[in-house]
Amino acid sequence: MSKEVALLVGGWSAERQVSLTKGTAIEKALKEAGYDVRVVDVTQDLPKLVADLTPKPDVVFNNLYGRGGEDGMIQSVLEILEIPYTHSGVDASAAGMNKPMAKSLAATVGVKSAEGRVASKEDVLAENVMQRPYVVKPINEGSSVGVRIILEGENQKPLDAANWCFGDEVLVERFIDGREIHVTVLDGKAQGVTEIKFPGRFFDYEAKYHDQRTELVTPADVPKDVAATAMENAEKVFNILGCRGLARCDFRYDVSKSGKDAVYFLEINTMPGLAPGSVALIQPELNGMSFVQLCSHLVETATCDAQNQSNAKNQSAPSSAEKTHRQSA
């Protein structure tokens, strides 16, 4: 009998449509792999979600991006329900989504990031944080939502104050002029290096999902020591955060430097986009793993910490026969 997989799509973040679109491809792949798929459109209605997951599926395939989907929130719900799920657990998801925290943890294992600090929205608007050029980012958003690069000699404001809806704190980082390279990590092992070539100033939401001129060059045409450093650092970040399953680390390659000095960690995505043409799929494919095989692997390695603990507790508890024997001894 095939496993029943509940595929979570939608969510309520700025990346809802991305989840719905990529979810179609994942649903097709899971069905091709032979799974019985139950698609669940997730909203902030918790009772509805619980009802949609009743009876419990064998596994939940998490395909939610952004807040609520990759920040530990949905993972916490699945832990309470004791349902195995794909990708990282609660703690790793929360740490990965919080960019300053991920950078701090990366630093403890020698992974270098661009100089940065968390500042108030008021200080950022007054440009009291650091000299240009720099980058402003929401602390916990994905898909480059809310990101803005501030260069010298421009009239552009650091923030669109009227439309900034990402909280009162802002991450400000030194802008690293160079090339963008991404590394997919599967079960703790780096899969390769991809260079992202895009037409605009940076790899923003438009370049990620709509601009047909964006190129994903795999393997990236970078020096061997740069590629090796990016892959090694991606594994270090994956492991120090306690990630599992599939993740993607994004780096900036400063072409004016070489080797380890040239690679700067930007962020980790514990829920990388998964569909034909995605970096998280391209690299495993080059290593011989198809989209269907990757989706199947994620299902078969899905886990739930609470369920594991409950099972371990039940296994260690004495049976009724053992209790009777002890009492009669």
DRENMIVEX-851223 format. One record per atom (N, C-alpha, C, O): x, y, z. Coordinates in steps of 0.1 Angstrom, whole numbers, plus 2048, in hexadecimal, padded with zeros to 3 digits. Layout:
BEGIN
XYZ/...
END
This chain:
BEGIN
8097F4800/800800800/80980C800/81280E808/8068167F7/80E8227F6/80C82B801/80182C807/816833804/81583D80F/80C84980A/80B84C7FE/80484E814/7FC85A811/805866815/809867820/80686F80C/80E87B80E/80588880D/7FE88A803/805890818/7FD89C817/8078A7813/8118AA819/8048AD807/80D8B7801/8078C5806/7FC8C9801/80F8CC80E/80B8D9812/80F8E4808/81A8E5805/8058EC804/8078F77FA/8009037FF/7F8903808/80490F7F9/7FD91B7FC/804923807/80F929805/7FE923813/80292B81E/7FD93981D/7F593C814/802941826/7FD94F826/809959825/807965827/814955821/82095E81F/81F965812/81796280A/82996E80F/82A974802/82E96A7F7/82D96E7EB/83195E7FB/8359547F1/82A9497EF/82D93E7EA/81E94D7F2/8139437F1/81293E7E2/8119327E0/8129477D9/8109437CB/81C93A7C6/81A9317BE/82893D7CB/8339357C7/8319267CC/83491D7C5/82C9257D8/8299187DE/81F9107D6/8209057D3/8149187D2/8099117CA/80F90C7BD/80B9027B8/8179157B6/81C9117A9/8259057AA/8248FC7A2/82F9067B3/8398FB7B4/8328EE7BA/8368E37B7/8278F07C1/8208E47C7/81A8DC7BC/8198CF7BE/8168E17B1/8118DA7A6/81B8D07A0/8188C479D/8278D479F/8328CC79A/8358C17A4/8388B57A0/8358C47B1/8388BA7BB/82D8B07BC/8308A47BD/8218B47BB/8168AB7BB/8178A07B0/8158957B2/81B8A57A4/81C89C798/82889279B/826887798/8338977A1/83E88F7A3/83B8847AE/83F8787AC/8348887B8/83087F7C3/8278747BE/8298687C1/81E8787B5/81486E7AF/81C8647A6/8198587A6/82586A79F/82E861796/83685779E/83984C799/83A85B7AA/8428537B3/8398487B9/83E83F7C0/82C8497B8/82383F7BD/81C8427CA/8168397D0/81D84F7CE/8178527DB/8088577D9/80585C7CE/8008557E3/7F385A7E4/7F38687E9/7F786A7F5/7F08727E1/7F38807E5/7E68877E9/7DC8877E2/7E688D7F5/7DB8967F9/7E08A47FA/7E98A8802/7DB8AD7F1/7E08BB7F0/7D88C37FB/7CC8C37FB/7E08CB803/7DA8D380D/7DE8E180B/7EA8E580C/7D48EA809/7D68F8807/7D68FE815/7CB8FF81B/7E290381A/7E3907828/7E0916829/7E591E821/7D891A833/7D5928837/7D8929845/7DE92084C/7D593484B/7D7936859/7CC930862/7CB93386E/7C392985B/7B8922862/7BD915868/7BD90B861/7C2915874/7C890987A/7BE8FD87B/7C18F2878/7B18FF880/7A88F4881/7A68ED873/7A48E1872/7A68F6868/7A48F085B/7B08E7857/7AE8DD851/7BC8EC85B/7C88E4858/7C88D785F/7CB8CC859/7C48D786B/7C38CA873/7B98C186D/7BB8B586B/7AE8C7868/7A38BF862/7A88B9855/7A68AD851/7B08C184D/7B58BD840/7C08B2842/7C28AA839/7C68B184E/7D08A7851/7CA89B859/7D289385F/7BD89B859/7B6890860/7AE887856/7A688D84E/7B087A855/7BA87285D/7C8876859/7CB87B84E/7D1873862/7DF876860/7E586F853/7E3863851/7EC87784B/7F3871840/7FF86A845/80386C851/80686283D/81285C841/81E866842/82686584B/81D870839/82887A838/822887833/81888782B/827892838/82489F833/82F8A482A/83B8A482F/82D8A881E/8378AE816/8358BD817/82B8C3811/83E8C481E/83D8D2820/8418DA814/84D8DA810/8388E180E/83B8EA802/8378F8805/8328FF7FC/8388FC811/83490A815/841913816/84B90E81C/84091F811/84C928811/848934819/83D93881B/85393A81F/851947826/84C945834/84C93A839/847950839/84194F847/836945848/82D944840/83793D853/82D933855/83092684F/82C91B854/839926845/83C91983E/84A914840/84C908840/85391E841/861919843/86892084F/874920850/860925858/86692B864/864923871/86692987C/85F917870/85D90F87C/84F90E880/84B906888/84691687A/83891787F/83090A87A/82B903883/83090786D/8298FC869/8308EF86E/8298E5871/83D8EF870/8448E4875/8408E1883/83E8D5887/83D8EC88B/8388EA899/82A8E3899/8288DA8A1/8228E7890/8158E188F/8168D288C/80F8CA892/81F8CF883/8208C187F/8278B988A/8248AD88B/82F8BF892/8358B889D/82A8B58A8/82A8AA8AD/8218BE8AA/8168BC8B3/80D8B18AE/8088A88B6/80B8B08A1/8028A689B/80A89989A/80488E897/81789989C/81F88D89A/81E88788C/81B87B88B/82088F882/82088B874/82E88D86E/83389886F/834883869/842885862/84088F857/83688F850/84A898856/84A8A284B/8588A4845/8628A184B/8588A9839/8648AB831/86B8B7836/8658C083C/8788B8832/8808C4835/8838C6844/8818BC84B/8898D1847/88E8D3855/8838D485F/8788D785D/8888D286C/87F8D2877/87C8E087C/8808EA876/8778E1888/8728EE88E/87E8F8890/87E90388B/8888F3897/8938FC89B/89B90088F/89E90C88D/89F8F7886/8A78FA87A/89F904871/8A590D86B/892901870/88A90A867/88991886D/88B922865/88791987A/887927880/89492E87F/89493A87B/89F927881/8AC92D880/8B0931872/8B693C86F/8AC928868/8AF92B85A/8A7937855/8AC93F84D/89B93985A/893944855/89795185A/89595B854/89D951866/8A295D86D/8B0960868/8BA95A86D/8B296985E/8BE96B858/8CA96F861/8D5969860/8C897886B/8D297B874/8D796F87D/8E296D87F/8CD967881/8D095B889/8D8951880/8E294B885/8D494F874/8DB94586B/8E994A869/8F3942869/8EB957867/8F995C865/90195B871/90D957870/8FB95D87D/90395B88A/90794D88C/91294A890/8FE943889/90193588B/90C931880/915929883/90B936874/91593386A/92393886E/92D93186B/923943875/930949879/937940883/94393F884/92F93888B/935930895/93D92488F/94591D896/93A921882/94291687C/94A91C870/94E914867/94E928872/95792E868/95293285B/95A934852/945934859/93F93884D/93D94784D/93694C855/94394E843/94495C843/93796283C/93395D832/93296C842/92797483C/92B98283A/93598783F/923989832/925998831/92399F83E/91A99B846/92A9A9840/9289B184C/91A9B684D/9149BA842/9139B5858/9059B9859/9019BB868/9089B7871/8F59C1869/8EF9C3876/8E09C5875/8DB9C986A/8D99C2880/8CB9C5880/8C99D3885/8CE9D6890/8C19DA87E/8BE9E8882/8AF9EB882/8A79E487C/8AB9F6888/89D9FA888/89AA0087A/8A3A05873/88DA00877/889A0586A/88CA14869/890A1985F/88BA1B875/88EA29875/89CA2C872/89FA3686B/8A6A24878/8B4A27875/8B7A24867/8C0A2A861/8B1A19861/8B3A16853/8AFA2184A/8B6A25841/8A3A2784D/89EA31844/8A6A3E845/8A8A4583C/8ACA40851/8B5A4C854/8C3A4984F/8CCA5284F/8C6A3D84A/8D3A39845/8DEA3B850/8E8A4084D/8DAA3685C/8E4A37867/8EBA2986A/8F1A28875/8E9A20861/8EEA12864/8FCA1085F/905A0C867/8FEA11852/90BA1084C/90CA1883F/902A1B839/918A1A83B/91AA2282E/916A19822/917A0D822/911A20818/90EA1880B/91BA13805/925A19807/91AA087FE/90FA007FA/90B9F6804/9149F080B/8FE9F3805/8F99E980F/8EC9E380A/8E69E8800/8E89D9811/8DB9D280D/8D29D2819/8D79CF824/8C59D4817/8BC9D3822/8B39C781F/8AF9C5814/8AF9C082A/8A79B4829/89E9B3835/8A19B7840/8929AD832/88A9A983E/89299E845/89999683F/89099D852/89799385A/892985856/89A97B857/885983853/880975851/877974846/86B971848/87B97783A/87397582E/87C96D824/88896D825/87596781A/87C960810/87A966802/873970801/88095F7F8/87E9637EA/8829727E7/87C9787DE/88B9777EF/8909857EE/8859907EF/88699B7EB/87A98C7F6/86F9957F9/8749A0802/87A99D80C/8729AD7FE/8769B8806/8849BC805/8889C680C/88D9B57FD/89B9B87FD/89D9C47F3/8979C67E9/8A79CD7F7/8AA9D87EF/8B99DB7F1/8BE9DB7FC/8C09DD7E5/8CE9E17E5/8CF9F07E4/8C99F67DB/8D79F67ED/8D9A047ED/8E7A077E9/8F1A057F1/8E9A0D7DD/8F6A107D8/8FAA1F7DA/8F1A277DC/906A227D9/90BA307DA/906A387CE/904A337C3/903A457D1/8FFA4E7C6/8F1A4C7C1/8EDA517B6/8E8A457C9/8DAA437C5/8D1A4B7CE/8D4A4E7D9/8C5A4E7C9/8BBA557D1/8B1A4B7D7/8A8A4F7DF/8B3A3E7D5/8AAA347DA/8AAA347E9/8B5A347EF/89FA347EF/89EA327FE/8A1A24802/89EA1B7FA/8A7A2280E/8AAA15813/89EA0C814/89EA00812/892A12817/886A0A819/87AA12812/87AA1E811/871A0A80E/864A0F809/85BA10816/853A06819/85CA1A81E/856A1B82B/847A1882B/842A12834/841A1D820/832A1C820/82EA0D81E/823A0A823/836A05817/8329F8814/83B9ED81C/8399E181A/8439F2825/84B9E882D/8429E2837/83D9E8840/8419D5836/8379CD83F/83E9C2846/8389B7849/84B9C3848/8539B884D/8599BB85B/8639B485F/8529C3863/8569C6871/85F9D2872/8629D9869/8629D587F/86A9E1882/8799DF882/8809E9883/87D9D2880/88C9D087F/88F9CC871/8889C586A/89B9D086D/8A09CE85F/8AE9C985F/8B69CE867/8B19C0857/8BF9BB855/8C69C384B/8C19C483F/8D19C984F/8D99D1845/8E79CA844/8EE9C884E/8EB9C8837/8F79C1835/9009C882B/8FA9CF822/90D9C782C/9169CD822/9149C6815/9139BA814/9129CE80A/9109C97FD/91D9C37F7/9289CA7F7/91D9B67F3/9289B07ED/9279AF7DE/91E9A87D9/92F9B77D7/92E9B87C9/9349AB7C3/9409A87C6/92D9A37BC/9329977B6/92798E7B0/91E9937AA/9299817B1/9209787AA/91896F7B5/91D96D7C0/90C96B7B1/9049637BB/9059557B7/9029507AC/90994D7C2/90993E7C0/9019377CB/90193B7D6/8FB92C7C7/8F29257D0/8F79167D1/8FB9107C7/8F59107DD/8F99027DF/8ED8FB7E5/8E88FF7F0/8E88F07DF/8DE8E87E5/8E58DE7EE/8EF8D87EA/8DF8DB7F9/8E48D1803/8D98C7805/8CD8CA808/8DC8BA803/8D28AF805/8D88A680F/8E28A080D/8D18A481B/8D589C825/8E389F82A/8EB89682D/8E78AC82A/8F48B082F/8FF8B0825/90A8B4828/8FC8AC818/9068AB80E/9038B6803/8F98B67FD/90D8BE801/90C8C87F6/90B8C27E8/9128B87E6/9028C67E0/8FF8C07D3/9068C77C7/9078C07BD/90B8D37C9/9128DA7BE/9118E97C0/90D8ED7CB/9158F07B6/9158FF7B7/90E9047AA/91290079F/90590D7AC/8FE9137A0/9009227A1/8FE9287AC/903928796/904937795/8F793C790/8F2937786/8F2946796/8E594D792/8E995978A/8EF96378F/8E595977D/8E7965775/8DA96C772/8D196576D/8D9978776/8CC97F775/8CE98D76F/8D9993770/8C3992769/8C499F762/8C49AB76B/8CA9B6767/8BE9AB777/8BD9B677F/8C89B8789/8D39B3787/8C69C0793/8D09C479D/8D39B87A6/8DF9B67AA/8C99B07A9/8CC9A47B1/8C199A7AE/8B899C7A6/8C298E7B4/8B99837B1/8AC9847B9/8AA97E7C3/8A498D7B4/8989917BB/88C9887B7/88E97E7B0/88098B7BD/8749827BB/8719817AC/86E9767A7/87298C7A5/86F98C796/87998378F/87597B786/886984792/89097C78B/88F96E78F/891965786/88A96A79B/88995D79F/87E955798/87F94A794/87295C796/866955792/860959784/85895277F/86596577F/85E96A773/86796D768/86496B75C/87397376A/87C978760/88296C758/88A96475E/87F96B74C/88495F744/893961741/89995773B/89996C743/8A796E741/8B096974C/8BC96874A/8AA965757/8B295F762/8B895275E/8B1949758/8C5950760/8CC94475D/8D193D76A/8D7944772/8D093076A/8D6928775/8E191F76F/8DE915769/8ED923771/8F991D76B/8FE912775/90391577F/8FC905771/9018FA779/9098F0771/9048EB767/9158ED775/91C8F2781/92190077E/923904773/922908789/926916787/934917782/93D90F786/936921779/944923774/94C92C77D/94E93877A/950926788/95892D792/964925795/964919793/96F92B79B/97B92379F/9779187A8/96E9197B0/97F90D7A7/97D9017AF/97D9047BE/9758FE7C6/98690D7C3/9879107D1/97A9187D6/9769167E1/9759207CD/9689277D0/95D91D7D1/95591E7DB/95C9147C8/95190A7C8/9529017D4/9488FE7DB/95E8FD7D7/9618F47E3/95D8FB7F0/9578F57F9/9619087F1/95D9107FD/94E9117FF/94991080A/9479157F4/9399167F4/9329097F9/92990A801/9368FE7F3/9308F17F7/9348ED805/92B8E980D/9408F0809/9448EC817/93C8F5821/9378F082B/93B90281E/93390B827/925908827/91E909832/91F90481C/91190081C/90E8F4825/9048F482D/9178EA825/9158DF82E/9178E383C/9108DE845/9208EC83F/9228F184D/9168F8852/9128F585D/91090084A/90490884E/8F88FE850/8F18FF85A/8F68F5847/8EC8EB848/8ED8E3855/8E38E185C/8F98DF858/8FB8D7864/8FA8DF871/8F48DA87B/9008EB871/8FF8F387E/8F18F7881/8EE8F888D/8E88F9877/8DA8FC87A/8D28F087D/8C78F1882/8D88E487A/8D08D787D/8C68D5872/8BB8CF875/8C98D9866/8BF8D685B/8BE8C8857/8C78C085B/8B48C4850/8B38B784A/8AC8B783D/8A68C1839/8AD8AD835/8A78AC828/8AE8B581F/8BA8B481C/8A68BF819/8AB8C780E/8AC8D6813/8A38DB81A/8B78DD80F/8B88EB812/8C18F1807/8C78EA7FF/8C18FE807/8CA9057FD/8D1911804/8CA91980B/8DE912802/8E591D807/8E99277FC/8EE9237F1/8E79347FE/8EA93E7F5/8F79467F9/8F8949805/9009487EF/90C94F7F2/90F95A7E8/90995A7DD/9189637EC/91C96D7E3/92B96B7E0/9339697EA/92F96A7D4/93D9687D0/9439757CC/94097B7C1/94D97A7D4/9549877D1/95F9847C8/96997E7CC/95E9887BB/9679847B1/97598B7B3/97F9877AC/9759957BB/98299C7BE/98B9947C8/9969987CA/9859897CD/98D9817D7/98D9737D2/98896F7C8/99496A7DA/99695C7D6/9939537E1/9949577ED/9909467DE/98E93C7E8/98493F7F2/9799457F0/98893B7FF/97E93D80A/97B94C80C/97094F811/984955809/98296380C/977969802/972974805/9749627F7/96B9677ED/95D9637EF/9549697E8/95A95A7F9/94C9557FA/94695A807/94B959812/93A960805/932966810/92595F811/91D95F807/92195A81C/91495481F/90A95F81F/90B968827/8FF95D818/8F3966818/8E8961821/8E496782A/8E395581E/8D894F826/8D7940822/8DC93B818/8CF93982A/8CB92B827/8BC92B826/8B593182D/8B892381C/8AA92181A/8A791281D/8AA909816/8A0910828/89D90282C/8918FD825/88E8F1826/88A90581D/87F900815/881906806/87A90E802/88C901800/88E9067F2/8849027E8/87E8F87E9/88190B7DF/8779087D4/87B8FB7CD/8868F97CA/8718F37CC/8738E57C6/86A8E37BA/85E8E07BC/86F8E57AE/8688E37A2/8728E3797/87D8E7798/86E8DD78B/8788DE780/87E8EC77D/8768F577C/88B8EC77C/8918F977A/896900787/89D90A787/8938FA793/8989007A0/8A68FB7A3/8AA8F079F/8AE9037A9/8BB9007AD/8BB8F37B6/8C48EA7B4/8B18F27BF/8B18E77C8/8AE8D97C0/8B08CF7C6/8AA8DA7B4/8A88CE7AC/8B38CC7A2/8B78C179F/8B88D779C/8C28D6791/8CE8CF796/8D38C678F/8D38D37A2/8E08CC7A7/8DE8BE7AA/8E68B67A5/8D48B97B1/8D28AB7B3/8D08A37A6/8D48987A4/8C98AA79C/8C78A378F/8D58A1788/8D7896782/8DE8AA789/8EB8A8783/8F389D78A/8FC897784/8EF89A796/8F588F79E/8ED88279C/8F08787A3/8E3882793/8DC876790/8CF873796/8C9869795/8CA87D79E/8BD87B7A5/8B388379E/8B489079D/8A887D799/89E884792/89488B79B/8958897A7/88C893796/88289B79E/8798917A6/8778937B2/87488779F/86C87D7A5/8738757B1/86E8737BB/8808727AE/88886B7B8/88B8747C4/88B86F7CF/88D8817C1/89088A7CC/88488C7D5/88588B7E1/87888E7CF/86C88F7D7/8698827DF/8658837EB/86B8777D9/86986A7E0/8738697EB/8708647F6/88086D7E9/88A86C7F4/886875800/88787180B/8808817FD/87C88A808/871883810/87088581C/86887D809/85D876810/86286B818/85E86A824/86B863813/86F85781A/87885A826/87A85282F/87E866826/88786A831/88087483A/88787A843/873877838/86C880840/86C87B84F/86B86F851/86C884858/86B880866/86488A86F/86089586A/86288787B/85B88F885/86188D892/860881897/867897898/86E8958A5/8658908B0/8688878B8/8598968B1/84F8928BB/84B8848BA/84A87C8C4/84987F8AD/8458718AB/8508688AE/84E85D8B4/85C86C8AB/8688638AE/8698628BD/86C8578C2/86786D8C4/86986C8D3/85D8648D9/86085C8E2/8518658D4/84685D8D8/84884E8D6/8458468DF/84D84B8CA/85083D8C7/85B8378D0/85A82C8D4/86583F8D2/87083B8DB/86B8388E9/86F82F8F0/8638418EE/85D8408FB/8558338FC/85582C906/84C8308F2/8448258F2/84C8188F2/84980E8F8/8578188EA/86080C8E9/8678098F6/8697FE8F9/86A8148FD/87281290A/86880F915/86D80A920/85B811914/85280F91F/84F800920/84E7F9916/84F7FA92C/84C7EC92E/83E7E8929/8357EF92B/83D7DC923/8307D791E/8287D392A/82D7D2935/81B7CF928/8127CB932/8187BD938/8177BB944/81D7B592F/8227A8933/82E7AA93C/8307A3946/8377B4939/8437B6941/83F7BC94E/8457B8958/8357C494F/8307CA95B/82B7BF965/82E7BE970/8237B595E/81D7AA966/8297A196C/82879D977/83379F963/83E797967/84579D973/84979697D/8477AA972/84F7B197D/8477B198A/84D7B0995/83A7B2989/8317B3995/8317A599C/8307A49A8/83279A993/83178D999/83E78799E/83F77D9A5/84978E999/85678999D/85978C9AC/8647889B0/
END
